Amino acid sequence: MKQHTMKLTTATQQHIPTIMAWFPDEQALSLWSGPGFRYPFTERTFIDDLKLSTLSSYALINENGEIVAFGQFYLRMNRCHLGRLVVKPSERGKGIATMLIQQLSEIGCKVLNTSELSLFVFTHNTSATRAYQKLGFVLAQYSEPMPIENCVYMIKKN
């Protein structure tokens, strides 16, 4: 797959059914979504719980026009906070998460006028943690009580 042909675009309702299919069970969903996401979901509850209309949400599209990854960002503690990052299950391990995070970080830092990034990751999600560390994210102390159990906070200067 030619990496340079991947394009980050604003996620729309048309992308949602595809993304929904990446979560075959409640465990897969909660590992990704964190608390407050309904399961089983419908397209409507998925869109609502994703806050698609209010959070900056992006889809990574490959050269065939297929969505291969999704992520969101918002301002949290003066950092561009990345959330709900996911790569299509059949496409994992191909460097797509790196492309998603790099492009999302670039847009997010510009839009939010910040040069630092942050994210939360579950301690048992070791593949995601490794990917973030490879990209330069480091564990950091969160200045408030952690909003989610079994979770760590990571930051990076962009």
PyMOL CGO cylinders between C-alpha atoms (Angstrom):
from pymol import cmd
from pymol.cgo import CYLINDER

trace = [
    CYLINDER, 0.00, 0.00, 0.00, 1.41, 3.38, -0.97, 0.3, 1, 1, 1, 1, 1, 1,
    CYLINDER, 1.41, 3.38, -0.97, 1.37, 5.40, 2.21, 0.3, 1, 1, 1, 1, 1, 1,
    CYLINDER, 1.37, 5.40, 2.21, 1.55, 8.81, 0.58, 0.3, 1, 1, 1, 1, 1, 1,
    CYLINDER, 1.55, 8.81, 0.58, -1.85, 8.27, -1.04, 0.3, 1, 1, 1, 1, 1, 1,
    CYLINDER, -1.85, 8.27, -1.04, -3.63, 8.20, 2.34, 0.3, 1, 1, 1, 1, 1, 1,
    CYLINDER, -3.63, 8.20, 2.34, -5.69, 11.31, 2.96, 0.3, 1, 1, 1, 1, 1, 1,
    CYLINDER, -5.69, 11.31, 2.96, -7.13, 12.63, 6.22, 0.3, 1, 1, 1, 1, 1, 1,
    CYLINDER, -7.13, 12.63, 6.22, -10.61, 14.03, 5.74, 0.3, 1, 1, 1, 1, 1, 1,
    CYLINDER, -10.61, 14.03, 5.74, -13.40, 15.21, 8.01, 0.3, 1, 1, 1, 1, 1, 1,
    CYLINDER, -13.40, 15.21, 8.01, -15.40, 12.19, 9.16, 0.3, 1, 1, 1, 1, 1, 1,
    CYLINDER, -15.40, 12.19, 9.16, -19.05, 12.17, 8.11, 0.3, 1, 1, 1, 1, 1, 1,
    CYLINDER, -19.05, 12.17, 8.11, -22.13, 10.10, 8.87, 0.3, 1, 1, 1, 1, 1, 1,
    CYLINDER, -22.13, 10.10, 8.87, -21.36, 8.08, 5.73, 0.3, 1, 1, 1, 1, 1, 1,
    CYLINDER, -21.36, 8.08, 5.73, -18.20, 6.74, 7.44, 0.3, 1, 1, 1, 1, 1, 1,
    CYLINDER, -18.20, 6.74, 7.44, -20.00, 5.57, 10.58, 0.3, 1, 1, 1, 1, 1, 1,
    CYLINDER, -20.00, 5.57, 10.58, -21.41, 2.19, 9.41, 0.3, 1, 1, 1, 1, 1, 1,
    CYLINDER, -21.41, 2.19, 9.41, -17.90, 1.13, 8.34, 0.3, 1, 1, 1, 1, 1, 1,
    CYLINDER, -17.90, 1.13, 8.34, -16.35, 2.18, 11.67, 0.3, 1, 1, 1, 1, 1, 1,
    CYLINDER, -16.35, 2.18, 11.67, -19.16, 0.47, 13.60, 0.3, 1, 1, 1, 1, 1, 1,
    CYLINDER, -19.16, 0.47, 13.60, -18.23, -2.82, 11.93, 0.3, 1, 1, 1, 1, 1, 1,
    CYLINDER, -18.23, -2.82, 11.93, -14.74, -2.64, 13.49, 0.3, 1, 1, 1, 1, 1, 1,
    CYLINDER, -14.74, -2.64, 13.49, -16.24, -3.30, 16.94, 0.3, 1, 1, 1, 1, 1, 1,
    CYLINDER, -16.24, -3.30, 16.94, -17.65, -6.82, 16.98, 0.3, 1, 1, 1, 1, 1, 1,
    CYLINDER, -17.65, -6.82, 16.98, -18.23, -6.91, 20.74, 0.3, 1, 1, 1, 1, 1, 1,
    CYLINDER, -18.23, -6.91, 20.74, -18.58, -4.75, 23.83, 0.3, 1, 1, 1, 1, 1, 1,
    CYLINDER, -18.58, -4.75, 23.83, -15.00, -5.39, 24.93, 0.3, 1, 1, 1, 1, 1, 1,
    CYLINDER, -15.00, -5.39, 24.93, -13.53, -4.12, 21.65, 0.3, 1, 1, 1, 1, 1, 1,
    CYLINDER, -13.53, -4.12, 21.65, -15.79, -1.08, 21.82, 0.3, 1, 1, 1, 1, 1, 1,
    CYLINDER, -15.79, -1.08, 21.82, -14.99, -0.12, 25.41, 0.3, 1, 1, 1, 1, 1, 1,
    CYLINDER, -14.99, -0.12, 25.41, -11.23, -0.55, 24.88, 0.3, 1, 1, 1, 1, 1, 1,
    CYLINDER, -11.23, -0.55, 24.88, -11.55, 2.09, 22.17, 0.3, 1, 1, 1, 1, 1, 1,
    CYLINDER, -11.55, 2.09, 22.17, -14.36, 4.35, 23.30, 0.3, 1, 1, 1, 1, 1, 1,
    CYLINDER, -14.36, 4.35, 23.30, -13.83, 4.64, 27.03, 0.3, 1, 1, 1, 1, 1, 1,
    CYLINDER, -13.83, 4.64, 27.03, -16.84, 5.07, 29.32, 0.3, 1, 1, 1, 1, 1, 1,
    CYLINDER, -16.84, 5.07, 29.32, -20.25, 6.38, 28.30, 0.3, 1, 1, 1, 1, 1, 1,
    CYLINDER, -20.25, 6.38, 28.30, -20.55, 4.64, 24.95, 0.3, 1, 1, 1, 1, 1, 1,
    CYLINDER, -20.55, 4.64, 24.95, -23.72, 2.56, 24.59, 0.3, 1, 1, 1, 1, 1, 1,
    CYLINDER, -23.72, 2.56, 24.59, -23.62, -1.11, 23.59, 0.3, 1, 1, 1, 1, 1, 1,
    CYLINDER, -23.62, -1.11, 23.59, -25.24, -2.64, 21.68, 0.3, 1, 1, 1, 1, 1, 1,
    CYLINDER, -25.24, -2.64, 21.68, -25.24, 0.46, 19.49, 0.3, 1, 1, 1, 1, 1, 1,
    CYLINDER, -25.24, 0.46, 19.49, -27.28, 1.71, 16.57, 0.3, 1, 1, 1, 1, 1, 1,
    CYLINDER, -27.28, 1.71, 16.57, -25.99, 4.14, 13.98, 0.3, 1, 1, 1, 1, 1, 1,
    CYLINDER, -25.99, 4.14, 13.98, -27.82, 6.93, 15.84, 0.3, 1, 1, 1, 1, 1, 1,
    CYLINDER, -27.82, 6.93, 15.84, -26.39, 6.13, 19.31, 0.3, 1, 1, 1, 1, 1, 1,
    CYLINDER, -26.39, 6.13, 19.31, -22.92, 5.61, 17.83, 0.3, 1, 1, 1, 1, 1, 1,
    CYLINDER, -22.92, 5.61, 17.83, -23.01, 9.07, 16.19, 0.3, 1, 1, 1, 1, 1, 1,
    CYLINDER, -23.01, 9.07, 16.19, -24.37, 10.66, 19.38, 0.3, 1, 1, 1, 1, 1, 1,
    CYLINDER, -24.37, 10.66, 19.38, -21.87, 8.96, 21.71, 0.3, 1, 1, 1, 1, 1, 1,
    CYLINDER, -21.87, 8.96, 21.71, -19.03, 9.82, 19.32, 0.3, 1, 1, 1, 1, 1, 1,
    CYLINDER, -19.03, 9.82, 19.32, -20.14, 13.48, 19.49, 0.3, 1, 1, 1, 1, 1, 1,
    CYLINDER, -20.14, 13.48, 19.49, -19.58, 13.52, 15.75, 0.3, 1, 1, 1, 1, 1, 1,
    CYLINDER, -19.58, 13.52, 15.75, -21.20, 16.93, 15.28, 0.3, 1, 1, 1, 1, 1, 1,
    CYLINDER, -21.20, 16.93, 15.28, -19.24, 18.67, 18.07, 0.3, 1, 1, 1, 1, 1, 1,
    CYLINDER, -19.24, 18.67, 18.07, -15.79, 17.00, 18.22, 0.3, 1, 1, 1, 1, 1, 1,
    CYLINDER, -15.79, 17.00, 18.22, -13.19, 17.38, 15.46, 0.3, 1, 1, 1, 1, 1, 1,
    CYLINDER, -13.19, 17.38, 15.46, -13.45, 13.92, 13.88, 0.3, 1, 1, 1, 1, 1, 1,
    CYLINDER, -13.45, 13.92, 13.88, -11.33, 12.65, 11.02, 0.3, 1, 1, 1, 1, 1, 1,
    CYLINDER, -11.33, 12.65, 11.02, -11.18, 9.61, 8.77, 0.3, 1, 1, 1, 1, 1, 1,
    CYLINDER, -11.18, 9.61, 8.77, -8.03, 8.37, 7.03, 0.3, 1, 1, 1, 1, 1, 1,
    CYLINDER, -8.03, 8.37, 7.03, -8.93, 7.29, 3.50, 0.3, 1, 1, 1, 1, 1, 1,
    CYLINDER, -8.93, 7.29, 3.50, -6.75, 5.01, 1.35, 0.3, 1, 1, 1, 1, 1, 1,
    CYLINDER, -6.75, 5.01, 1.35, -6.20, 5.28, -2.41, 0.3, 1, 1, 1, 1, 1, 1,
    CYLINDER, -6.20, 5.28, -2.41, -9.30, 3.13, -3.05, 0.3, 1, 1, 1, 1, 1, 1,
    CYLINDER, -9.30, 3.13, -3.05, -11.49, 5.58, -1.15, 0.3, 1, 1, 1, 1, 1, 1,
    CYLINDER, -11.49, 5.58, -1.15, -11.89, 3.22, 1.81, 0.3, 1, 1, 1, 1, 1, 1,
    CYLINDER, -11.89, 3.22, 1.81, -11.74, 4.42, 5.40, 0.3, 1, 1, 1, 1, 1, 1,
    CYLINDER, -11.74, 4.42, 5.40, -8.84, 2.68, 7.16, 0.3, 1, 1, 1, 1, 1, 1,
    CYLINDER, -8.84, 2.68, 7.16, -8.59, 4.72, 10.39, 0.3, 1, 1, 1, 1, 1, 1,
    CYLINDER, -8.59, 4.72, 10.39, -10.45, 7.24, 12.53, 0.3, 1, 1, 1, 1, 1, 1,
    CYLINDER, -10.45, 7.24, 12.53, -9.54, 9.72, 15.25, 0.3, 1, 1, 1, 1, 1, 1,
    CYLINDER, -9.54, 9.72, 15.25, -10.67, 12.82, 17.08, 0.3, 1, 1, 1, 1, 1, 1,
    CYLINDER, -10.67, 12.82, 17.08, -9.01, 15.77, 18.80, 0.3, 1, 1, 1, 1, 1, 1,
    CYLINDER, -9.01, 15.77, 18.80, -9.97, 18.57, 21.17, 0.3, 1, 1, 1, 1, 1, 1,
    CYLINDER, -9.97, 18.57, 21.17, -8.26, 21.01, 23.53, 0.3, 1, 1, 1, 1, 1, 1,
    CYLINDER, -8.26, 21.01, 23.53, -7.55, 19.53, 26.98, 0.3, 1, 1, 1, 1, 1, 1,
    CYLINDER, -7.55, 19.53, 26.98, -5.23, 21.30, 29.44, 0.3, 1, 1, 1, 1, 1, 1,
    CYLINDER, -5.23, 21.30, 29.44, -3.79, 23.47, 26.64, 0.3, 1, 1, 1, 1, 1, 1,
    CYLINDER, -3.79, 23.47, 26.64, -2.79, 20.42, 24.61, 0.3, 1, 1, 1, 1, 1, 1,
    CYLINDER, -2.79, 20.42, 24.61, -4.21, 18.91, 21.45, 0.3, 1, 1, 1, 1, 1, 1,
    CYLINDER, -4.21, 18.91, 21.45, -5.80, 15.83, 23.00, 0.3, 1, 1, 1, 1, 1, 1,
    CYLINDER, -5.80, 15.83, 23.00, -6.16, 12.86, 20.65, 0.3, 1, 1, 1, 1, 1, 1,
    CYLINDER, -6.16, 12.86, 20.65, -9.01, 10.47, 21.28, 0.3, 1, 1, 1, 1, 1, 1,
    CYLINDER, -9.01, 10.47, 21.28, -10.81, 7.45, 19.88, 0.3, 1, 1, 1, 1, 1, 1,
    CYLINDER, -10.81, 7.45, 19.88, -7.94, 6.53, 17.58, 0.3, 1, 1, 1, 1, 1, 1,
    CYLINDER, -7.94, 6.53, 17.58, -8.66, 3.32, 15.68, 0.3, 1, 1, 1, 1, 1, 1,
    CYLINDER, -8.66, 3.32, 15.68, -7.30, 1.48, 12.67, 0.3, 1, 1, 1, 1, 1, 1,
    CYLINDER, -7.30, 1.48, 12.67, -9.44, -0.95, 10.68, 0.3, 1, 1, 1, 1, 1, 1,
    CYLINDER, -9.44, -0.95, 10.68, -8.69, -4.42, 12.14, 0.3, 1, 1, 1, 1, 1, 1,
    CYLINDER, -8.69, -4.42, 12.14, -7.49, -5.91, 8.82, 0.3, 1, 1, 1, 1, 1, 1,
    CYLINDER, -7.49, -5.91, 8.82, -5.09, -2.98, 8.32, 0.3, 1, 1, 1, 1, 1, 1,
    CYLINDER, -5.09, -2.98, 8.32, -3.33, -3.03, 11.72, 0.3, 1, 1, 1, 1, 1, 1,
    CYLINDER, -3.33, -3.03, 11.72, 0.43, -3.41, 11.90, 0.3, 1, 1, 1, 1, 1, 1,
    CYLINDER, 0.43, -3.41, 11.90, 1.01, -1.54, 8.61, 0.3, 1, 1, 1, 1, 1, 1,
    CYLINDER, 1.01, -1.54, 8.61, 2.01, 1.84, 10.01, 0.3, 1, 1, 1, 1, 1, 1,
    CYLINDER, 2.01, 1.84, 10.01, -1.43, 3.36, 9.50, 0.3, 1, 1, 1, 1, 1, 1,
    CYLINDER, -1.43, 3.36, 9.50, -1.72, 4.47, 13.15, 0.3, 1, 1, 1, 1, 1, 1,
    CYLINDER, -1.72, 4.47, 13.15, 1.48, 6.46, 12.68, 0.3, 1, 1, 1, 1, 1, 1,
    CYLINDER, 1.48, 6.46, 12.68, 0.05, 8.21, 9.61, 0.3, 1, 1, 1, 1, 1, 1,
    CYLINDER, 0.05, 8.21, 9.61, -3.23, 8.88, 11.40, 0.3, 1, 1, 1, 1, 1, 1,
    CYLINDER, -3.23, 8.88, 11.40, -1.53, 10.35, 14.47, 0.3, 1, 1, 1, 1, 1, 1,
    CYLINDER, -1.53, 10.35, 14.47, 0.95, 12.45, 12.47, 0.3, 1, 1, 1, 1, 1, 1,
    CYLINDER, 0.95, 12.45, 12.47, -1.73, 13.98, 10.24, 0.3, 1, 1, 1, 1, 1, 1,
    CYLINDER, -1.73, 13.98, 10.24, -4.23, 14.41, 13.10, 0.3, 1, 1, 1, 1, 1, 1,
    CYLINDER, -4.23, 14.41, 13.10, -1.53, 16.06, 15.25, 0.3, 1, 1, 1, 1, 1, 1,
    CYLINDER, -1.53, 16.06, 15.25, -0.59, 18.47, 12.50, 0.3, 1, 1, 1, 1, 1, 1,
    CYLINDER, -0.59, 18.47, 12.50, -4.17, 19.60, 11.93, 0.3, 1, 1, 1, 1, 1, 1,
    CYLINDER, -4.17, 19.60, 11.93, -5.06, 19.59, 15.63, 0.3, 1, 1, 1, 1, 1, 1,
    CYLINDER, -5.06, 19.59, 15.63, -2.08, 21.65, 16.77, 0.3, 1, 1, 1, 1, 1, 1,
    CYLINDER, -2.08, 21.65, 16.77, -2.73, 24.18, 14.00, 0.3, 1, 1, 1, 1, 1, 1,
    CYLINDER, -2.73, 24.18, 14.00, -6.47, 24.45, 14.69, 0.3, 1, 1, 1, 1, 1, 1,
    CYLINDER, -6.47, 24.45, 14.69, -6.03, 24.59, 18.48, 0.3, 1, 1, 1, 1, 1, 1,
    CYLINDER, -6.03, 24.59, 18.48, -2.90, 26.76, 18.33, 0.3, 1, 1, 1, 1, 1, 1,
    CYLINDER, -2.90, 26.76, 18.33, -0.80, 24.52, 20.57, 0.3, 1, 1, 1, 1, 1, 1,
    CYLINDER, -0.80, 24.52, 20.57, 2.44, 22.61, 20.16, 0.3, 1, 1, 1, 1, 1, 1,
    CYLINDER, 2.44, 22.61, 20.16, 1.81, 19.79, 22.64, 0.3, 1, 1, 1, 1, 1, 1,
    CYLINDER, 1.81, 19.79, 22.64, -0.23, 16.64, 22.30, 0.3, 1, 1, 1, 1, 1, 1,
    CYLINDER, -0.23, 16.64, 22.30, -1.84, 14.33, 24.84, 0.3, 1, 1, 1, 1, 1, 1,
    CYLINDER, -1.84, 14.33, 24.84, -3.86, 11.14, 24.93, 0.3, 1, 1, 1, 1, 1, 1,
    CYLINDER, -3.86, 11.14, 24.93, -5.17, 8.51, 27.31, 0.3, 1, 1, 1, 1, 1, 1,
    CYLINDER, -5.17, 8.51, 27.31, -4.53, 4.81, 26.78, 0.3, 1, 1, 1, 1, 1, 1,
    CYLINDER, -4.53, 4.81, 26.78, -5.65, 1.78, 28.78, 0.3, 1, 1, 1, 1, 1, 1,
    CYLINDER, -5.65, 1.78, 28.78, -2.74, 0.08, 30.54, 0.3, 1, 1, 1, 1, 1, 1,
    CYLINDER, -2.74, 0.08, 30.54, -3.71, -3.29, 29.03, 0.3, 1, 1, 1, 1, 1, 1,
    CYLINDER, -3.71, -3.29, 29.03, -3.72, -1.90, 25.46, 0.3, 1, 1, 1, 1, 1, 1,
    CYLINDER, -3.72, -1.90, 25.46, -0.02, -2.67, 25.01, 0.3, 1, 1, 1, 1, 1, 1,
    CYLINDER, -0.02, -2.67, 25.01, 0.09, -2.48, 21.20, 0.3, 1, 1, 1, 1, 1, 1,
    CYLINDER, 0.09, -2.48, 21.20, -1.34, 1.05, 21.26, 0.3, 1, 1, 1, 1, 1, 1,
    CYLINDER, -1.34, 1.05, 21.26, 1.01, 2.09, 24.08, 0.3, 1, 1, 1, 1, 1, 1,
    CYLINDER, 1.01, 2.09, 24.08, 4.01, 0.81, 22.08, 0.3, 1, 1, 1, 1, 1, 1,
    CYLINDER, 4.01, 0.81, 22.08, 2.85, 2.67, 18.97, 0.3, 1, 1, 1, 1, 1, 1,
    CYLINDER, 2.85, 2.67, 18.97, 2.50, 5.94, 20.92, 0.3, 1, 1, 1, 1, 1, 1,
    CYLINDER, 2.50, 5.94, 20.92, 5.94, 5.52, 22.52, 0.3, 1, 1, 1, 1, 1, 1,
    CYLINDER, 5.94, 5.52, 22.52, 7.49, 4.95, 19.07, 0.3, 1, 1, 1, 1, 1, 1,
    CYLINDER, 7.49, 4.95, 19.07, 5.97, 8.28, 18.02, 0.3, 1, 1, 1, 1, 1, 1,
    CYLINDER, 5.97, 8.28, 18.02, 7.56, 10.07, 20.96, 0.3, 1, 1, 1, 1, 1, 1,
    CYLINDER, 7.56, 10.07, 20.96, 4.74, 10.10, 23.49, 0.3, 1, 1, 1, 1, 1, 1,
    CYLINDER, 4.74, 10.10, 23.49, 5.88, 9.73, 27.11, 0.3, 1, 1, 1, 1, 1, 1,
    CYLINDER, 5.88, 9.73, 27.11, 4.01, 8.86, 30.27, 0.3, 1, 1, 1, 1, 1, 1,
    CYLINDER, 4.01, 8.86, 30.27, 3.06, 11.94, 32.26, 0.3, 1, 1, 1, 1, 1, 1,
    CYLINDER, 3.06, 11.94, 32.26, 1.34, 12.76, 35.51, 0.3, 1, 1, 1, 1, 1, 1,
    CYLINDER, 1.34, 12.76, 35.51, -2.26, 13.84, 34.97, 0.3, 1, 1, 1, 1, 1, 1,
    CYLINDER, -2.26, 13.84, 34.97, -3.00, 16.89, 37.11, 0.3, 1, 1, 1, 1, 1, 1,
    CYLINDER, -3.00, 16.89, 37.11, -6.52, 15.76, 38.02, 0.3, 1, 1, 1, 1, 1, 1,
    CYLINDER, -6.52, 15.76, 38.02, -7.93, 12.43, 39.16, 0.3, 1, 1, 1, 1, 1, 1,
    CYLINDER, -7.93, 12.43, 39.16, -7.81, 10.06, 36.19, 0.3, 1, 1, 1, 1, 1, 1,
    CYLINDER, -7.81, 10.06, 36.19, -11.19, 10.13, 34.43, 0.3, 1, 1, 1, 1, 1, 1,
    CYLINDER, -11.19, 10.13, 34.43, -10.92, 6.43, 33.59, 0.3, 1, 1, 1, 1, 1, 1,
    CYLINDER, -10.92, 6.43, 33.59, -9.56, 3.49, 35.58, 0.3, 1, 1, 1, 1, 1, 1,
    CYLINDER, -9.56, 3.49, 35.58, -6.57, 1.42, 34.36, 0.3, 1, 1, 1, 1, 1, 1,
    CYLINDER, -6.57, 1.42, 34.36, -5.52, 4.25, 32.13, 0.3, 1, 1, 1, 1, 1, 1,
    CYLINDER, -5.52, 4.25, 32.13, -2.35, 6.29, 31.63, 0.3, 1, 1, 1, 1, 1, 1,
    CYLINDER, -2.35, 6.29, 31.63, -1.83, 9.80, 30.32, 0.3, 1, 1, 1, 1, 1, 1,
    CYLINDER, -1.83, 9.80, 30.32, 0.80, 10.42, 27.65, 0.3, 1, 1, 1, 1, 1, 1,
    CYLINDER, 0.80, 10.42, 27.65, 2.12, 13.67, 26.20, 0.3, 1, 1, 1, 1, 1, 1,
    CYLINDER, 2.12, 13.67, 26.20, 4.37, 14.78, 23.36, 0.3, 1, 1, 1, 1, 1, 1,
    CYLINDER, 4.37, 14.78, 23.36, 5.75, 18.02, 21.99, 0.3, 1, 1, 1, 1, 1, 1,
    CYLINDER, 5.75, 18.02, 21.99, 4.79, 18.28, 18.33, 0.3, 1, 1, 1, 1, 1, 1,
]
cmd.load_cgo(trace, "trace")
